[in-house]
């Protein structure tokens, strides 16, 4: 387990911790979610075909494999080759979920703003950010970035909202024998 904590400008706390312990052999695998098409739906769409930018408003859903983002408003931007570049979602809150393809854990998150970087496969949650797994691990802070394929977490706190990590207790309830 890697844990790095730095105090930046005396007001921010950064914590980097692999949320999911990944066997070295599984790093070569490819997440099947990202080979599937992305589907976006909402109540209203405004799209500029020349600039390749668009906006969905009203109860939208973004779905790609097990990854799902839900909120009130989403802006998307495509590259000139028409591949997805970024999605910026706003809501009260925006909800995010994805199954970790290496561990099988379901990851849930929420924040006031969620940015999906399709090039780097990163999700950044900002404003009352929370992320948790179905195994009981959770993080909360002002801002959290989650590596969708690496499982890495970077959480940045502030003077008003420090980084909080909850790690469930070990299953072992008795200490080992000290022997003779």
MDAnalysis code that builds the backbone (N, CA, C; Angstrom):
import MDAnalysis as mda
import numpy as np

u = mda.Universe.empty(540, n_residues=180, atom_resindex=np.repeat(np.arange(180), 3), trajectory=True)
u.add_TopologyAttr("name", ["N", "CA", "C"] * 180)
u.add_TopologyAttr("resid", np.arange(1, 181))
u.add_TopologyAttr("resname", ["UNK", "UNK", "UNK", "UNK", "UNK", "UNK", "UNK", "UNK", "UNK", "UNK", "UNK", "UNK", "UNK", "UNK", "UNK", "UNK", "UNK", "UNK", "UNK", "UNK", "UNK", "UNK", "UNK", "UNK", "UNK", "UNK", "UNK", "UNK", "UNK", "UNK", "UNK", "UNK", "UNK", "UNK", "UNK", "UNK", "UNK", "UNK", "UNK", "UNK", "UNK", "UNK", "UNK", "UNK", "UNK", "UNK", "UNK", "UNK", "UNK", "UNK", "UNK", "UNK", "UNK", "UNK", "UNK", "UNK", "UNK", "UNK", "UNK", "UNK", "UNK", "UNK", "UNK", "UNK", "UNK", "UNK", "UNK", "UNK", "UNK", "UNK", "UNK", "UNK", "UNK", "UNK", "UNK", "UNK", "UNK", "UNK", "UNK", "UNK", "UNK", "UNK", "UNK", "UNK", "UNK", "UNK", "UNK", "UNK", "UNK", "UNK", "UNK", "UNK", "UNK", "UNK", "UNK", "UNK", "UNK", "UNK", "UNK", "UNK", "UNK", "UNK", "UNK", "UNK", "UNK", "UNK", "UNK", "UNK", "UNK", "UNK", "UNK", "UNK", "UNK", "UNK", "UNK", "UNK", "UNK", "UNK", "UNK", "UNK", "UNK", "UNK", "UNK", "UNK", "UNK", "UNK", "UNK", "UNK", "UNK", "UNK", "UNK", "UNK", "UNK", "UNK", "UNK", "UNK", "UNK", "UNK", "UNK", "UNK", "UNK", "UNK", "UNK", "UNK", "UNK", "UNK", "UNK", "UNK", "UNK", "UNK", "UNK", "UNK", "UNK", "UNK", "UNK", "UNK", "UNK", "UNK", "UNK", "UNK", "UNK", "UNK", "UNK", "UNK", "UNK", "UNK", "UNK", "UNK", "UNK", "UNK", "UNK", "UNK", "UNK", "UNK", "UNK", "UNK", "UNK", "UNK", "UNK", "UNK"])
u.atoms.positions = np.array([
    [0.855, -1.168, 0.000],
    [0.000, 0.000, 0.000],
    [0.900, 1.229, 0.000],
    [0.555, 2.212, -0.821],
    [1.303, 3.455, -0.913],
    [0.437, 4.569, -0.353],
    [1.002, 5.356, 0.551],
    [0.267, 6.479, 1.113],
    [1.206, 7.658, 1.178],
    [0.870, 8.716, 0.485],
    [1.677, 9.926, 0.492],
    [0.785, 11.072, 0.912],
    [1.176, 11.753, 1.962],
    [0.402, 12.894, 2.426],
    [1.334, 14.092, 2.484],
    [0.959, 15.150, 1.827],
    [1.711, 16.402, 1.831],
    [0.813, 17.537, 2.255],
    [1.361, 18.494, 2.917],
    [0.604, 19.686, 3.263],
    [1.037, 20.776, 2.293],
    [0.155, 21.197, 1.422],
    [0.457, 22.213, 0.423],
    [-0.160, 23.540, 0.835],
    [0.656, 24.578, 0.889],
    [0.197, 25.919, 1.246],
    [-0.555, 25.941, 2.579],
    [-0.308, 24.983, 3.402],
    [-0.893, 24.879, 4.735],
    [-2.416, 24.813, 4.723],
    [-3.063, 24.854, 3.569],
    [-4.516, 24.789, 3.496],
    [-5.029, 23.550, 2.774],
    [-4.162, 22.868, 2.064],
    [-4.613, 21.740, 1.269],
    [-3.894, 20.479, 1.708],
    [-4.573, 19.379, 1.616],
    [-4.015, 18.078, 1.956],
    [-4.193, 17.181, 0.750],
    [-3.121, 16.558, 0.318],
    [-3.206, 15.651, -0.823],
    [-2.901, 14.248, -0.330],
    [-3.699, 13.314, -0.774],
    [-3.508, 11.915, -0.394],
    [-3.589, 11.071, -1.650],
    [-2.588, 10.250, -1.885],
    [-2.602, 9.338, -3.020],
    [-2.554, 7.934, -2.441],
    [-3.534, 7.123, -2.769],
    [-3.635, 5.778, -2.225],
    [-4.306, 4.880, -3.254],
    [-3.673, 3.779, -3.618],
    [-4.395, 2.855, -4.499],
    [-5.612, 2.315, -3.750],
    [-6.787, 2.594, -4.265],
    [-8.025, 2.181, -3.605],
    [-8.223, 0.675, -3.739],
    [-7.749, 0.128, -4.813],
    [-7.965, -1.276, -5.072],
    [-6.623, -1.931, -5.292],
    [-6.356, -2.994, -4.606],
    [-5.072, -3.663, -4.698],
    [-5.102, -4.564, -5.919],
    [-4.243, -4.262, -6.884],
    [-4.291, -4.889, -8.190],
    [-3.088, -5.814, -8.361],
    [-3.299, -7.091, -8.691],
    [-2.171, -7.974, -8.962],
    [-1.406, -7.479, -10.189],
    [-0.084, -7.610, -10.165],
    [0.765, -7.140, -11.269],
    [0.340, -7.782, -12.587],
    [-0.039, -9.044, -12.584],
    [-0.405, -9.722, -13.831],
    [-1.643, -9.123, -14.474],
    [-2.512, -8.488, -13.696],
    [-3.744, -7.958, -14.271],
    [-3.545, -6.585, -14.914],
    [-2.370, -5.966, -14.734],
    [-2.153, -4.642, -15.303],
    [-2.145, -4.662, -16.825],
    [-1.848, -5.801, -17.419],
    [-1.799, -5.890, -18.879],
    [-3.191, -6.032, -19.488],
    [-4.198, -6.319, -18.698],
    [-5.546, -6.479, -19.210],
    [-6.125, -5.142, -19.634],
    [-7.135, -5.202, -20.500],
    [-7.798, -4.007, -20.982],
    [-9.224, -3.991, -20.441],
    [-9.649, -2.848, -19.943],
    [-11.006, -2.707, -19.422],
    [-11.991, -2.819, -20.585],
    [-12.877, -3.809, -20.564],
    [-13.807, -4.001, -21.680],
    [-14.821, -2.862, -21.827],
    [-15.060, -2.082, -20.782],
    [-16.007, -0.963, -20.873],
    [-15.623, 0.022, -21.970],
    [-14.328, 0.233, -22.164],
    [-13.891, 1.273, -23.091],
    [-13.838, 0.813, -24.540],
    [-14.185, -0.441, -24.793],
    [-14.329, -0.900, -26.174],
    [-15.797, -0.851, -26.607],
    [-16.671, -0.417, -25.701],
    [-18.104, -0.328, -25.996],
    [-18.464, 1.114, -26.358],
    [-19.541, 1.294, -27.148],
    [-19.962, 2.657, -27.494],
    [-20.525, 3.387, -26.270],
    [-20.438, 4.699, -26.302],
    [-20.993, 5.530, -25.238],
    [-22.359, 6.022, -25.674],
    [-23.328, 5.942, -24.771],
    [-24.684, 6.413, -25.047],
    [-24.997, 7.573, -24.107],
    [-25.478, 8.672, -24.664],
    [-25.879, 9.830, -23.878],
    [-27.351, 10.092, -24.127],
    [-28.091, 10.408, -23.079],
    [-29.497, 10.749, -23.239],
    [-29.866, 11.820, -22.220],
    [-30.802, 12.658, -22.588],
    [-31.266, 13.723, -21.718],
    [-32.537, 14.329, -22.271],
    [-33.025, 15.364, -21.601],
    [-34.272, 15.999, -22.019],
    [-34.088, 16.994, -23.159],
    [-32.866, 17.547, -23.312],
    [-32.619, 18.581, -24.317],
    [-31.177, 18.464, -24.797],
    [-30.949, 18.606, -26.100],
    [-29.605, 18.570, -26.674],
    [-29.387, 19.784, -27.554],
    [-28.239, 20.416, -27.380],
    [-27.775, 21.478, -28.261],
    [-26.381, 21.055, -28.721],
    [-26.170, 20.987, -30.059],
    [-24.918, 20.471, -30.592],
    [-24.460, 21.322, -31.757],
    [-23.168, 21.640, -31.810],
    [-22.573, 22.358, -32.924],
    [-21.690, 21.369, -33.678],
    [-22.095, 20.995, -34.872],
    [-21.350, 20.013, -35.653],
    [-19.999, 20.535, -36.108],
    [-19.830, 21.841, -36.234],
    [-18.552, 22.402, -36.662],
    [-17.522, 22.400, -35.530],
    [-17.936, 22.806, -34.343],
    [-16.988, 22.866, -33.219],
    [-16.901, 21.544, -32.468],
    [-17.814, 20.608, -32.743],
    [-17.863, 19.299, -32.096],
    [-18.088, 19.408, -30.587],
    [-18.876, 20.408, -30.199],
    [-19.236, 20.590, -28.804],
    [-20.742, 20.510, -28.672],
    [-21.198, 19.987, -27.545],
    [-22.622, 19.854, -27.325],
    [-22.959, 19.944, -25.850],
    [-24.263, 20.050, -25.589],
    [-24.726, 20.162, -24.216],
    [-26.081, 19.471, -24.079],
    [-26.177, 18.610, -23.089],
    [-27.444, 17.989, -22.713],
    [-27.920, 18.660, -21.440],
    [-29.232, 18.893, -21.355],
    [-29.812, 19.477, -20.141],
    [-30.977, 18.624, -19.686],
    [-31.219, 18.658, -18.403],
    [-32.350, 17.940, -17.829],
    [-32.071, 16.464, -17.678],
    [-32.029, 15.992, -16.506],
    [-31.951, 14.573, -16.163],
    [-31.246, 13.740, -17.232],
    [-29.926, 13.894, -17.350],
    [-29.180, 13.178, -18.381],
    [-28.536, 11.918, -17.802],
    [-28.205, 11.008, -18.722],
    [-27.488, 9.782, -18.376],
    [-26.411, 9.565, -19.440],
    [-25.196, 9.275, -18.982],
    [-24.095, 8.860, -19.844],
    [-23.789, 7.413, -19.461],
    [-23.777, 6.513, -20.450],
    [-23.546, 5.095, -20.159],
    [-22.530, 4.545, -21.142],
    [-21.498, 3.879, -20.610],
    [-20.523, 3.163, -21.443],
    [-20.125, 1.906, -20.673],
    [-20.607, 0.764, -21.108],
    [-20.367, -0.465, -20.356],
    [-20.945, -0.319, -18.955],
    [-20.137, -0.607, -17.939],
    [-20.609, -0.483, -16.555],
    [-20.522, 0.949, -16.028],
    [-19.829, 1.838, -16.764],
    [-19.691, 3.225, -16.315],
    [-20.980, 4.006, -16.586],
    [-21.433, 4.722, -15.564],
    [-22.663, 5.505, -15.684],
    [-22.475, 6.825, -14.945],
    [-22.864, 7.925, -15.584],
    [-22.840, 9.257, -14.990],
    [-24.241, 9.830, -15.139],
    [-24.808, 10.340, -14.035],
    [-26.154, 10.916, -14.049],
    [-26.113, 12.297, -13.408],
    [-26.869, 13.242, -13.975],
    [-26.927, 14.577, -13.408],
    [-27.947, 15.458, -14.099],
    [-27.761, 16.776, -13.939],
    [-28.708, 17.756, -14.469],
    [-28.279, 18.350, -15.810],
    [-26.963, 18.424, -16.036],
    [-26.456, 19.073, -17.243],
    [-25.113, 18.455, -17.607],
    [-24.884, 18.224, -18.882],
    [-23.606, 17.667, -19.334],
    [-23.142, 18.405, -20.588],
    [-21.859, 18.735, -20.610],
    [-21.240, 19.325, -21.794],
    [-20.228, 18.322, -22.303],
    [-20.204, 18.133, -23.623],
    [-19.244, 17.214, -24.192],
    [-18.457, 17.891, -25.288],
    [-17.238, 17.422, -25.436],
    [-16.353, 17.961, -26.457],
    [-15.669, 16.795, -27.155],
    [-15.663, 16.860, -28.492],
    [-15.008, 15.829, -29.281],
    [-13.779, 16.421, -29.957],
    [-12.836, 15.533, -30.295],
    [-11.656, 15.944, -31.048],
    [-12.044, 16.087, -32.515],
    [-11.153, 16.624, -33.313],
    [-11.430, 16.795, -34.747],
    [-11.685, 15.465, -35.446],
    [-11.090, 14.375, -34.925],
    [-11.317, 13.054, -35.520],
    [-12.611, 12.427, -34.997],
    [-13.420, 13.199, -34.265],
    [-14.730, 12.838, -33.733],
    [-14.686, 11.870, -32.553],
    [-13.483, 11.611, -32.013],
    [-13.389, 10.826, -30.792],
    [-13.730, 11.729, -29.616],
    [-14.272, 11.133, -28.577],
    [-14.633, 11.886, -27.384],
    [-13.386, 12.434, -26.706],
    [-13.437, 13.692, -26.282],
    [-12.338, 14.329, -25.564],
    [-12.687, 14.420, -24.072],
    [-13.733, 15.191, -23.741],
    [-14.120, 15.363, -22.342],
    [-15.635, 15.459, -22.197],
    [-16.078, 15.097, -21.005],
    [-17.456, 15.312, -20.586],
    [-17.396, 16.037, -19.256],
    [-18.140, 17.118, -19.136],
    [-18.250, 17.848, -17.870],
    [-19.709, 17.791, -17.455],
    [-19.961, 17.195, -16.293],
    [-21.325, 17.005, -15.799],
    [-21.538, 17.838, -14.540],
    [-22.703, 18.485, -14.464],
    [-23.076, 19.276, -13.291],
    [-24.372, 18.732, -12.724],
    [-24.534, 18.840, -11.412],
    [-25.756, 18.361, -10.787],
    [-25.736, 18.559, -9.286],
    [-26.822, 18.211, -8.665],
    [-26.975, 18.367, -7.218],
    [-27.380, 17.054, -6.581],
    [-26.586, 16.060, -6.518],
    [-25.233, 15.967, -7.086],
    [-25.238, 15.207, -8.414],
    [-24.076, 15.171, -9.052],
    [-23.829, 14.264, -10.167],
    [-23.468, 12.930, -9.531],
    [-24.014, 11.850, -10.070],
    [-23.707, 10.516, -9.555],
    [-22.889, 9.761, -10.594],
    [-21.933, 8.999, -10.098],
    [-21.028, 8.232, -10.947],
    [-20.937, 6.815, -10.397],
    [-20.876, 5.837, -11.297],
    [-20.605, 4.467, -10.863],
    [-19.892, 3.721, -11.980],
    [-19.071, 2.762, -11.575],
    [-18.342, 1.937, -12.535],
    [-17.846, 0.692, -11.823],
    [-17.899, -0.413, -12.518],
    [-17.355, -1.654, -11.979],
    [-15.864, -1.703, -12.283],
    [-15.054, -1.946, -11.241],
    [-13.620, -2.093, -11.440],
    [-13.393, -3.441, -12.103],
    [-12.889, -3.434, -13.331],
    [-12.767, -4.662, -14.111],
    [-11.720, -5.611, -13.542],
    [-10.809, -5.130, -12.698],
    [-9.759, -5.983, -12.145],
    [-10.188, -6.660, -10.850],
    [-10.989, -5.979, -10.037],
    [-11.378, -6.530, -8.740],
    [-12.843, -6.948, -8.685],
    [-13.652, -6.435, -9.620],
    [-15.078, -6.717, -9.609],
    [-15.868, -5.816, -8.668],
    [-15.173, -4.938, -7.927],
    [-15.857, -4.027, -7.004],
    [-16.647, -2.968, -7.769],
    [-17.791, -2.609, -7.227],
    [-18.581, -1.527, -7.793],
    [-18.140, -0.226, -7.116],
    [-17.733, 0.756, -7.925],
    [-17.273, 2.044, -7.429],
    [-18.406, 3.039, -7.623],
    [-18.748, 3.771, -6.573],
    [-19.782, 4.803, -6.629],
    [-19.167, 6.137, -6.232],
    [-19.621, 7.200, -6.870],
    [-19.128, 8.524, -6.528],
    [-20.213, 9.563, -6.708],
    [-20.010, 10.706, -6.064],
    [-20.926, 11.834, -6.256],
    [-20.178, 13.127, -5.972],
    [-20.612, 14.187, -6.632],
    [-20.034, 15.515, -6.464],
    [-20.924, 16.517, -7.190],
    [-20.645, 17.783, -6.997],
    [-21.392, 18.827, -7.698],
    [-20.964, 18.921, -9.164],
    [-19.714, 18.525, -9.447],
    [-19.192, 18.556, -10.817],
    [-18.341, 17.313, -11.030],
    [-18.544, 16.648, -12.152],
    [-17.757, 15.473, -12.518],
    [-17.208, 15.697, -13.926],
    [-15.893, 15.553, -14.078],
    [-15.242, 15.690, -15.378],
    [-14.652, 14.342, -15.764],
    [-15.009, 13.883, -16.965],
    [-14.472, 12.639, -17.503],
    [-13.498, 12.996, -18.614],
    [-12.230, 12.624, -18.452],
    [-11.201, 12.825, -19.461],
    [-11.048, 11.504, -20.211],
    [-11.595, 11.434, -21.418],
    [-11.601, 10.198, -22.194],
    [-10.214, 9.828, -22.704],
    [-9.305, 10.792, -22.796],
    [-7.946, 10.509, -23.260],
    [-7.110, 9.833, -22.179],
    [-7.243, 10.304, -20.946],
    [-6.453, 9.774, -19.833],
    [-7.215, 8.752, -18.994],
    [-8.504, 8.546, -19.293],
    [-9.376, 7.652, -18.544],
    [-9.373, 8.011, -17.053],
    [-9.642, 9.298, -16.794],
    [-9.723, 9.826, -15.432],
    [-11.093, 10.427, -15.189],
    [-11.592, 10.261, -13.976],
    [-12.807, 10.937, -13.518],
    [-12.380, 11.859, -12.390],
    [-12.749, 13.140, -12.477],
    [-12.471, 14.091, -11.401],
    [-13.794, 14.570, -10.837],
    [-13.960, 14.391, -9.530],
    [-15.162, 14.818, -8.817],
    [-14.795, 16.065, -8.022],
    [-15.591, 17.132, -8.149],
    [-15.287, 18.385, -7.465],
    [-16.516, 18.911, -6.741],
    [-16.297, 19.423, -5.525],
    [-17.382, 19.974, -4.725],
    [-18.111, 18.886, -3.965],
    [-17.847, 18.777, -2.675],
    [-18.438, 17.716, -1.837],
    [-18.252, 16.343, -2.481],
    [-17.026, 16.069, -2.890],
    [-16.704, 14.839, -3.607],
    [-16.648, 13.645, -2.662],
    [-17.250, 12.559, -3.108],
    [-17.219, 11.300, -2.362],
    [-17.070, 10.161, -3.348],
    [-16.296, 9.157, -2.955],
    [-16.150, 7.962, -3.772],
    [-16.036, 6.775, -2.820],
    [-16.695, 5.669, -3.174],
    [-16.677, 4.498, -2.298],
    [-16.772, 3.230, -3.135],
    [-16.408, 2.121, -2.508],
    [-16.552, 0.819, -3.158],
    [-17.536, -0.013, -2.363],
    [-18.053, -1.046, -2.987],
    [-19.005, -1.903, -2.280],
    [-18.341, -2.758, -1.204],
    [-17.003, -2.686, -1.106],
    [-16.296, -3.402, -0.037],
    [-16.190, -2.564, 1.244],
    [-16.676, -1.311, 1.198],
    [-16.683, -0.474, 2.389],
    [-15.625, 0.615, 2.436],
    [-14.697, 0.631, 1.484],
    [-13.688, 1.689, 1.436],
    [-14.347, 2.962, 0.919],
    [-13.977, 4.112, 1.501],
    [-14.537, 5.369, 0.991],
    [-13.587, 6.523, 1.224],
    [-13.723, 7.533, 0.351],
    [-12.956, 8.760, 0.410],
    [-13.927, 9.916, 0.284],
    [-13.649, 11.003, 0.979],
    [-14.413, 12.228, 0.766],
    [-13.465, 13.405, 0.920],
    [-13.679, 14.435, 0.140],
    [-12.870, 15.653, 0.182],
    [-13.490, 16.676, -0.759],
    [-12.804, 17.772, -0.952],
    [-13.280, 18.802, -1.863],
    [-13.156, 18.348, -3.311],
    [-12.064, 17.619, -3.636],
    [-11.811, 17.173, -5.000],
    [-11.163, 15.793, -4.970],
    [-11.636, 14.902, -5.847],
    [-11.080, 13.550, -5.950],
    [-10.912, 13.220, -7.427],
    [-9.728, 12.714, -7.788],
    [-9.499, 12.204, -9.138],
    [-9.285, 10.702, -9.032],
    [-9.990, 9.953, -9.877],
    [-9.948, 8.493, -9.857],
    [-9.494, 7.985, -11.216],
    [-8.443, 7.184, -11.227],
    [-7.960, 6.542, -12.450],
    [-8.826, 5.333, -12.754],
    [-9.597, 5.393, -13.826],
    [-10.580, 4.357, -14.137],
    [-9.963, 2.989, -14.393],
    [-8.753, 2.929, -14.922],
    [-8.119, 1.636, -15.161],
    [-7.013, 1.343, -14.148],
    [-6.389, 2.358, -13.581],
    [-5.308, 2.133, -12.621],
    [-5.821, 1.915, -11.203],
    [-7.028, 2.429, -10.890],
    [-7.567, 2.320, -9.541],
    [-6.969, 3.307, -8.571],
    [-6.127, 4.231, -9.049],
    [-5.494, 5.204, -8.164],
    [-6.459, 6.332, -7.821],
    [-6.290, 6.868, -6.622],
    [-7.107, 7.961, -6.118],
    [-6.190, 9.098, -5.708],
    [-6.554, 10.311, -6.077],
    [-5.874, 11.513, -5.581],
    [-6.969, 12.397, -5.004],
    [-6.883, 12.660, -3.715],
    [-7.890, 13.469, -3.033],
    [-7.242, 14.737, -2.513],
    [-7.865, 15.888, -2.780],
    [-7.342, 17.179, -2.345],
    [-8.373, 17.825, -1.427],
    [-7.939, 18.149, -0.234],
    [-8.818, 18.795, 0.728],
    [-8.558, 20.284, 0.794],
    [-9.295, 20.944, 1.653],
    [-9.120, 22.375, 1.891],
    [-9.273, 22.618, 3.378],
    [-9.140, 23.859, 3.799],
    [-9.304, 24.186, 5.215],
    [-10.722, 23.858, 5.685],
    [-11.704, 23.982, 4.793],
    [-13.094, 23.709, 5.141],
    [-13.446, 22.219, 5.047],
    [-12.772, 21.486, 4.179],
    [-13.096, 20.066, 3.992],
    [-11.816, 19.271, 3.788],
    [-11.400, 18.612, 4.840],
    [-10.182, 17.814, 4.782],
    [-10.463, 16.475, 4.116],
    [-9.394, 15.800, 3.689],
    [-9.515, 14.478, 3.083],
    [-9.870, 13.481, 4.182],
    [-10.902, 12.694, 3.935],
    [-11.336, 11.675, 4.887],
    [-11.326, 10.320, 4.186],
    [-10.695, 9.339, 4.824],
    [-10.618, 7.987, 4.289],
    [-11.228, 7.045, 5.316],
    [-12.072, 6.144, 4.853],
    [-12.623, 5.112, 5.721],
    [-12.191, 3.763, 5.156],
    [-11.496, 2.984, 6.008],
    [-11.048, 1.645, 5.630],
    [-11.755, 0.675, 6.561],
    [-12.501, -0.273, 6.014],
    [-13.237, -1.200, 6.873],
    [-12.283, -2.048, 7.713],
    [-12.765, -2.562, 8.842],
    [-11.894, -3.375, 9.711],
    [-11.512, -4.689, 9.037],
    [-10.362, -5.223, 9.471],
    [-9.943, -6.543, 8.997],
    [-10.918, -7.586, 9.498],
    [-11.008, -8.680, 8.784],
    [-11.913, -9.759, 9.194],
    [-11.389, -10.521, 10.394],
    [-10.063, -10.485, 10.615],
    [-9.455, -11.184, 11.751],
    [-9.859, -10.486, 13.024],
    [-10.421, -11.234, 13.962],
    [-10.904, -10.658, 15.218],
    [-10.060, -11.092, 16.426],
    [-9.117, -12.025, 16.229],
    [-8.283, -12.492, 17.324],
    [-6.825, -12.326, 16.940],
    [-5.996, -11.996, 17.922],
    [-4.577, -11.852, 17.644],
    [-3.954, -13.226, 17.481],
    [-2.879, -13.273, 16.742],
    [-2.148, -14.520, 16.539],
    [-1.451, -14.929, 17.828],
    [-1.230, -16.203, 17.989],
    [-0.528, -16.719, 19.151],
    [0.922, -16.271, 19.113],
    [1.464, -15.898, 20.260],
    [2.856, -15.474, 20.339],
    [3.799, -16.660, 20.421],
    [3.267, -17.830, 20.632],
    [4.101, -19.045, 20.703],
    [4.895, -19.100, 21.993],
    [5.868, -19.971, 22.020],
    [6.669, -20.139, 23.240],
    [7.883, -19.273, 23.245],
])
